[in-house]
Amino acid sequence: MGDSTENIDYGGRTIDFGRTAADYERYRPGFPESFFDRLVKGGWIEAGQRALDLGTGTGTLALGLAARGLDVTGLDISPELLEVARQAATARELDVRFVEASAEATGQEDASLDLVSAGQCWWWFDADAAIDEANRILTRGGRLLIASFSFLPLAGSVAARTEDQILKHNKGYGKAGWLGVHPEQVEALDRGGFREVESFSYMVDVRFTHEAWRGRIRTCNGVGSALDAGQVARFDADLADLLAREFPGEIVVPHRVFAASGIRP
């Protein structure tokens, strides 16, 4: 589940998600099991399918697919994140291959895959180029799945107050206020000529300790991958103070799962 790309010029800052690999591994929640249950129930995935997970990051989507019996390769351009993914696959005794390449130029063979997925990363790609590449590498009748799992900065919530803090430290942070619904991903599937385009979304609560929420936010594209080490430390201290003052005890953060899918004609 990536946010996984390096050296992006974003809001005047360089984004490098490899710098946040340790926090990703420890604190970033992956897609819930209910998400994979819905994919199976809806017929979007089946055991034995050949799958490529774009922008795999630490591999949470790739590992979830492999646990459901798919033959999975995870792809990312960050070697740091790929190493975390390899270790996670070994720990879970899942046979997943990981390769270093981009979503726009995967290096996979033509018409060789039943499923191409992208979890929590589509907005970092050149959407049209990634769609073209998916069309090239999918078999006829193969599926492109685009998904996200995002915290919701609802008014007065810990997520909203946290985004206020991010903006104080990084005025170029452009993703504040996102509510986790992505019609542009549906539009990308339409433009790419995919058929049977459909989507679903639902909300789940995720529980965090203060330490875990701070670690989760350090993985945010406006913090750990955009600020230097000193800036991250100052932000983290300010966030710790805010949490102690305004949100004592365990934190419950609403998240939204969103998924869009289409079939290659």
C-alpha positions as CSV (number, residue, x, y, z in Angstrom):
1,M,0.0,0.0,0.0
2,G,2.5,2.5,-1.3
3,D,2.4,6.3,-1.3
4,S,5.5,4.8,-2.7
5,T,7.6,6.9,-5.0
6,E,10.7,8.9,-4.8
7,N,11.9,12.4,-5.6
8,I,8.6,13.9,-6.5
9,D,8.4,17.7,-6.7
10,Y,5.3,18.3,-4.6
11,G,4.4,21.7,-3.3
12,G,8.0,22.8,-3.7
13,R,9.3,19.9,-1.7
14,T,10.9,16.7,-2.6
15,I,8.9,13.6,-1.7
16,D,10.9,10.4,-0.9
17,F,8.8,7.7,0.8
18,G,11.9,5.5,1.2
19,R,12.8,7.7,4.2
20,T,9.7,6.6,6.0
21,A,10.1,2.9,5.5
22,A,10.7,2.0,9.2
23,D,7.5,3.9,10.3
24,Y,5.6,2.4,7.4
25,E,6.4,-1.1,8.6
26,R,5.6,-0.4,12.3
27,Y,2.7,2.0,12.3
28,R,0.9,2.2,8.9
29,P,-2.3,0.2,8.9
30,G,-2.9,-1.9,5.8
31,F,-6.2,-2.7,4.2
32,P,-8.5,-4.4,6.6
33,E,-9.5,-8.1,6.1
34,S,-13.0,-6.9,5.3
35,F,-11.7,-5.3,2.1
36,F,-10.3,-8.6,0.9
37,D,-13.5,-10.3,1.9
38,R,-15.4,-7.9,-0.3
39,L,-13.1,-8.5,-3.2
40,V,-13.6,-12.3,-3.0
41,K,-17.4,-12.0,-2.5
42,G,-17.7,-9.6,-5.4
43,G,-15.7,-11.8,-7.7
44,W,-13.0,-9.2,-8.1
45,I,-10.3,-11.7,-7.1
46,E,-9.9,-15.4,-7.3
47,A,-7.3,-17.9,-6.0
48,G,-4.7,-18.7,-8.6
49,Q,-4.9,-15.4,-10.5
50,R,-1.6,-13.8,-11.6
51,A,-1.5,-10.4,-10.0
52,L,0.8,-7.4,-10.1
53,D,0.6,-4.8,-7.3
54,L,1.8,-1.4,-8.5
55,G,3.4,1.0,-6.0
56,T,3.4,-1.8,-3.5
57,G,5.3,0.0,-0.8
58,T,5.6,-2.2,2.2
59,G,3.5,-4.8,0.4
60,T,0.3,-4.8,2.5
61,L,-2.0,-5.1,-0.5
62,A,0.3,-7.6,-2.3
63,L,0.5,-9.8,0.9
64,G,-3.3,-9.6,1.4
65,L,-3.8,-10.9,-2.2
66,A,-1.2,-13.6,-1.7
67,A,-3.0,-14.7,1.5
68,R,-6.1,-15.2,-0.6
69,G,-4.3,-17.6,-2.9
70,L,-3.2,-15.2,-5.8
71,D,0.2,-15.5,-7.5
72,V,1.5,-12.0,-6.7
73,T,4.4,-9.8,-7.8
74,G,4.8,-6.4,-5.9
75,L,6.4,-3.6,-7.8
76,D,7.8,-0.3,-6.5
77,I,10.6,2.2,-7.3
78,S,11.7,2.5,-3.6
79,P,14.2,-0.2,-2.7
80,E,13.8,0.7,1.0
81,L,10.1,-0.1,1.0
82,L,10.6,-3.2,-1.1
83,E,13.1,-4.6,1.5
84,V,10.4,-4.1,4.2
85,A,7.9,-5.9,2.0
86,R,10.2,-8.8,1.4
87,Q,10.8,-9.2,5.2
88,A,7.0,-9.0,5.8
89,A,6.4,-11.7,3.2
90,T,9.0,-14.0,4.8
91,A,7.5,-13.4,8.3
92,R,4.0,-14.4,7.0
93,E,5.4,-17.3,5.0
94,L,3.9,-15.9,1.8
95,D,5.5,-16.5,-1.6
96,V,5.5,-13.0,-3.2
97,R,8.0,-11.7,-5.7
98,F,9.1,-8.0,-5.5
99,V,10.7,-6.0,-8.3
100,E,12.0,-2.5,-8.6
101,A,10.2,-0.7,-11.4
102,S,7.6,2.0,-12.1
103,A,3.8,1.7,-12.6
104,E,4.2,3.3,-16.1
105,A,7.0,0.9,-17.2
106,T,6.6,-2.4,-15.3
107,G,8.8,-4.5,-17.5
108,Q,6.1,-7.3,-17.5
109,E,5.2,-9.3,-20.6
110,D,2.2,-8.4,-22.8
111,A,-1.1,-9.9,-21.7
112,S,0.5,-11.8,-18.9
113,L,-1.6,-10.9,-15.9
114,D,-5.2,-11.5,-14.6
115,L,-5.1,-8.6,-12.1
116,V,-3.3,-5.3,-11.8
117,S,-3.8,-3.5,-8.5
118,A,-2.7,-0.2,-7.0
119,G,-3.3,0.5,-3.3
120,Q,-3.0,4.0,-1.8
121,C,-0.7,5.2,-4.6
122,W,-2.6,6.0,-7.8
123,W,-2.3,9.8,-7.3
124,W,1.5,9.5,-7.6
125,F,1.3,8.0,-11.1
126,D,1.0,9.4,-14.5
127,A,-2.6,8.1,-14.7
128,D,-2.9,7.8,-18.5
129,A,0.5,6.2,-18.8
130,A,-0.3,3.7,-16.0
131,I,-3.7,2.9,-17.6
132,D,-1.9,2.3,-20.9
133,E,0.6,0.0,-19.2
134,A,-2.2,-1.9,-17.4
135,N,-4.0,-2.4,-20.7
136,R,-0.8,-3.8,-22.2
137,I,0.0,-6.3,-19.4
138,L,-3.5,-7.5,-18.6
139,T,-5.1,-10.4,-20.4
140,R,-8.4,-9.9,-22.1
141,G,-10.9,-10.0,-19.3
142,G,-8.2,-9.0,-16.8
143,R,-9.1,-6.6,-14.0
144,L,-7.5,-3.3,-12.9
145,L,-8.2,-2.5,-9.3
146,I,-7.4,0.9,-7.7
147,A,-8.0,1.2,-4.0
148,S,-7.3,3.5,-1.1
149,F,-7.5,3.4,2.7
150,S,-7.5,6.9,4.1
151,F,-8.1,8.5,7.5
152,L,-10.9,11.0,7.5
153,P,-10.3,14.5,8.8
154,L,-13.8,15.1,10.1
155,A,-14.6,18.4,11.8
156,G,-13.2,18.4,15.3
157,S,-11.6,15.0,15.0
158,V,-8.0,14.0,15.9
159,A,-7.3,13.7,12.1
160,A,-8.5,17.2,11.4
161,R,-6.5,18.7,14.3
162,T,-3.5,16.7,13.1
163,E,-3.8,18.1,9.6
164,D,-3.9,21.6,11.2
165,Q,-0.5,20.8,12.7
166,I,0.9,19.4,9.4
167,L,-0.1,22.7,7.6
168,K,1.7,24.7,10.3
169,H,4.9,22.8,9.6
170,N,4.4,22.3,5.8
171,K,2.3,24.9,4.1
172,G,2.8,23.1,0.8
173,Y,0.9,20.0,2.0
174,G,-1.8,19.7,-0.6
175,K,-3.8,16.7,0.6
176,A,-5.4,18.2,3.7
177,G,-9.2,17.7,3.8
178,W,-9.3,14.6,1.6
179,L,-12.3,12.4,2.4
180,G,-11.2,9.3,0.6
181,V,-13.5,9.2,-2.4
182,H,-11.8,9.3,-5.8
183,P,-14.1,9.8,-8.8
184,E,-11.0,10.7,-10.8
185,Q,-9.9,7.0,-10.6
186,V,-13.3,5.9,-12.0
187,E,-12.8,8.5,-14.8
188,A,-9.3,7.1,-15.5
189,L,-10.8,3.6,-16.0
190,D,-13.4,5.0,-18.3
191,R,-10.8,6.9,-20.4
192,G,-8.7,3.7,-20.6
193,G,-11.6,1.8,-22.3
194,F,-12.2,-0.5,-19.4
195,R,-15.7,-2.0,-19.2
196,E,-17.9,-3.0,-16.2
197,V,-16.4,-0.1,-14.3
198,E,-17.7,0.0,-10.7
199,S,-16.7,1.2,-7.3
200,F,-17.5,0.8,-3.6
201,S,-16.6,2.5,-0.4
202,Y,-17.2,2.0,3.3
203,M,-15.9,3.3,6.6
204,V,-14.0,1.5,9.4
205,D,-12.6,2.7,12.7
206,V,-8.9,2.1,13.5
207,R,-7.6,2.4,17.0
208,F,-4.3,4.0,17.8
209,T,-2.2,4.7,20.8
210,H,-0.6,8.2,20.8
211,E,2.7,6.6,19.8
212,A,1.1,4.7,17.0
213,W,-0.8,7.7,15.6
214,R,2.4,9.8,15.7
215,G,4.2,7.1,13.8
216,R,1.3,6.8,11.3
217,I,1.5,10.6,10.7
218,R,5.2,10.5,10.2
219,T,4.5,8.3,7.1
220,C,2.2,11.0,5.7
221,N,3.5,12.6,2.5
222,G,3.4,16.0,4.1
223,V,5.7,15.0,7.0
224,G,8.3,12.2,7.0
225,S,8.8,12.1,3.2
226,A,8.8,15.9,2.7
227,L,10.5,17.5,5.8
228,D,14.0,17.1,6.9
229,A,14.9,15.2,10.1
230,G,14.9,18.3,12.3
231,Q,11.6,19.5,11.0
232,V,10.0,16.0,11.5
233,A,11.3,16.0,15.1
234,R,9.8,19.4,15.8
235,F,6.5,18.4,14.2
236,D,6.4,15.2,16.1
237,A,6.9,17.0,19.4
238,D,4.1,19.5,18.6
239,L,1.8,16.6,17.7
240,A,2.6,14.8,20.9
241,D,1.7,17.9,22.9
242,L,-1.6,18.4,21.0
243,L,-2.6,14.8,21.6
244,A,-1.9,15.0,25.3
245,R,-3.9,18.2,25.6
246,E,-6.9,17.4,23.4
247,F,-7.1,13.7,22.9
248,P,-6.0,11.8,26.1
249,G,-6.2,8.1,26.0
250,E,-6.7,5.7,23.1
251,I,-7.5,7.4,19.7
252,V,-10.3,6.0,17.4
253,V,-9.8,7.3,13.8
254,P,-12.5,6.8,11.1
255,H,-11.0,5.6,7.8
256,R,-12.6,5.1,4.4
257,V,-11.9,2.2,2.1
258,F,-12.5,3.1,-1.5
259,A,-12.1,0.8,-4.5
260,A,-12.7,1.2,-8.3
261,S,-12.3,-1.5,-10.8
262,G,-12.7,-2.3,-14.5
263,I,-12.3,-5.1,-16.9
264,R,-9.9,-5.0,-19.9
265,P,-11.9,-5.6,-23.1
